[in-house]
Amino acid sequence: MPEKIYLSRESLEKTKNQLEELKTTKRRKIAERIQSAKDLGDLSENAEYAAAKNEQAFNEGKIIELENILKNVVLVEAKKQADKIDIGSEIIVKINEKNDQKYVIVGDNDTDPLQGKISYRSPLGQAFLGKRAGDGGQVRVPKGLMKFKIINIS
């Protein structure tokens, strides 16, 4: 069974646009480069031709990757009100009994740690999933053991 890929609406649109760009504009430009390289003659020692063919292979691989994402996408909307943490939840967490930190639990393609967007697969994401306001726990992070308490879920 194919793996589900969780995306925000913004990432879904970005992925669709990128796929369209690769299938139209990029394919056409690569085909033109291949034809120009063929026009130079002997293909056995034609660096331009080899480079264009490599670019074509990379482009086609990326197209397959994006099509696979779109076939298996699960759209993640921001949760209206939730009693338990899931993908799409915005949470406020007290870290090590000191600082409050805001996080959003997202799919892998939407992660942005600087914006507090953490993957549901990350150690933090895994530790938070399924928790309710008031729940606590601890998780091992690169800096050591981190204690947390869920303050709010929205």
C-alpha positions as CSV (number, residue, x, y, z in Angstrom):
1,M,0.0,0.0,0.0
2,P,1.5,3.4,-1.0
3,E,2.5,5.7,1.8
4,K,0.2,8.6,2.5
5,I,1.8,12.0,2.0
6,Y,0.4,14.8,4.1
7,L,0.5,18.3,2.5
8,S,-1.0,21.7,3.3
9,R,-3.2,23.3,0.7
10,E,-0.3,25.7,-0.1
11,S,2.2,22.8,-0.6
12,L,-0.3,20.9,-2.7
13,E,-0.7,23.9,-5.1
14,K,3.1,24.4,-5.2
15,T,3.6,20.7,-6.1
16,K,1.0,20.9,-8.8
17,N,2.6,24.0,-10.3
18,Q,6.1,22.5,-10.1
19,L,4.8,19.4,-11.9
20,E,3.2,21.5,-14.6
21,E,6.4,23.5,-15.1
22,L,8.5,20.3,-15.4
23,K,6.1,18.7,-17.9
24,T,5.8,21.7,-20.1
25,T,8.4,24.4,-20.1
26,K,11.3,22.3,-18.7
27,R,10.6,19.3,-21.0
28,R,10.5,21.6,-24.1
29,K,13.8,23.4,-23.2
30,I,15.5,20.0,-22.6
31,A,14.2,18.7,-25.9
32,E,15.6,21.8,-27.7
33,R,19.0,21.3,-26.0
34,I,19.1,17.7,-27.1
35,Q,18.2,18.6,-30.7
36,S,20.9,21.4,-30.7
37,A,23.5,18.9,-29.4
38,K,22.5,16.3,-32.0
39,D,22.9,19.0,-34.7
40,L,26.6,19.3,-33.6
41,G,27.3,15.8,-35.0
42,D,29.0,12.8,-33.4
43,L,27.0,11.9,-30.3
44,S,29.7,9.5,-28.8
45,E,31.9,12.4,-27.6
46,N,29.3,15.2,-27.4
47,A,29.3,16.6,-23.9
48,E,26.4,18.9,-24.6
49,Y,24.3,15.9,-25.7
50,A,25.3,13.9,-22.6
51,A,24.5,16.8,-20.3
52,A,21.1,17.3,-21.9
53,K,20.3,13.6,-21.6
54,N,21.3,13.6,-18.0
55,E,19.1,16.6,-17.3
56,Q,16.2,14.9,-19.2
57,A,16.6,11.8,-17.0
58,F,16.6,13.9,-13.8
59,N,13.6,15.9,-15.0
60,E,11.6,12.7,-15.8
61,G,12.6,11.3,-12.4
62,K,11.3,14.4,-10.7
63,I,8.1,14.3,-12.6
64,I,7.5,10.7,-11.5
65,E,8.3,11.7,-7.9
66,L,5.8,14.6,-8.0
67,E,3.1,12.5,-9.7
68,N,3.6,9.9,-6.9
69,I,3.2,12.6,-4.3
70,L,-0.1,13.8,-5.9
71,K,-1.5,10.2,-6.2
72,N,-0.9,9.7,-2.5
73,V,-1.6,13.1,-1.0
74,V,-3.8,13.7,2.0
75,L,-4.8,17.3,2.4
76,V,-4.1,18.7,5.8
77,E,-6.3,21.5,6.9
78,A,-5.7,23.5,10.1
79,K,-7.8,22.0,12.9
80,K,-10.7,24.1,14.0
81,Q,-10.8,22.8,17.5
82,A,-9.3,19.6,18.7
83,D,-9.0,17.8,22.0
84,K,-6.0,15.7,20.9
85,I,-2.9,16.5,18.8
86,D,-2.9,15.3,15.2
87,I,-1.4,16.4,11.9
88,G,-2.5,20.0,11.4
89,S,-2.8,20.8,15.1
90,E,-1.3,24.1,16.3
91,I,-0.1,23.6,19.9
92,I,1.6,25.6,22.7
93,V,4.0,23.5,24.7
94,K,5.9,24.4,27.9
95,I,9.5,23.2,27.4
96,N,11.6,22.1,30.4
97,E,9.2,23.9,32.7
98,K,10.4,27.3,31.4
99,N,9.6,28.6,27.9
100,D,6.3,28.3,26.0
101,Q,6.9,27.3,22.4
102,K,4.3,27.2,19.6
103,Y,4.4,24.3,17.1
104,V,2.3,23.2,14.1
105,I,2.3,19.5,13.4
106,V,2.8,19.0,9.6
107,G,3.6,16.5,6.9
108,D,7.2,16.0,5.8
109,N,7.0,18.4,2.8
110,D,5.8,21.3,5.0
111,T,8.4,21.3,7.7
112,D,10.0,24.6,8.6
113,P,11.6,24.4,12.1
114,L,12.3,28.1,12.1
115,Q,8.6,28.7,11.8
116,G,7.7,26.0,14.4
117,K,6.4,23.7,11.7
118,I,7.5,20.2,12.7
119,S,7.0,16.9,11.0
120,Y,4.7,14.3,12.6
121,R,7.6,11.9,12.0
122,S,10.2,13.9,13.9
123,P,11.0,12.9,17.5
124,L,9.0,15.9,18.8
125,G,6.1,15.3,16.4
126,Q,6.0,11.6,17.5
127,A,6.1,12.6,21.2
128,F,3.2,15.1,20.7
129,L,0.8,13.1,18.6
130,G,-2.2,11.9,20.5
131,K,-1.5,14.0,23.5
132,R,-4.2,16.3,25.1
133,A,-3.9,19.6,26.8
134,G,-2.4,19.1,30.2
135,D,-0.5,15.9,29.1
136,G,3.3,15.9,29.5
137,G,6.2,13.8,28.6
138,Q,9.8,13.8,27.6
139,V,11.6,13.2,24.4
140,R,15.3,12.8,23.4
141,V,16.5,15.6,21.2
142,P,20.1,16.4,20.0
143,K,20.7,18.6,23.1
144,G,19.6,15.8,25.5
145,L,16.3,15.0,27.2
146,M,13.5,17.5,26.8
147,K,10.5,17.6,29.1
148,F,7.3,19.1,27.8
149,K,3.7,19.8,28.9
150,I,0.9,20.5,26.4
151,I,-0.6,23.9,27.3
152,N,-3.1,24.4,24.4
153,I,-4.3,22.7,21.2
154,S,-6.0,24.6,18.4
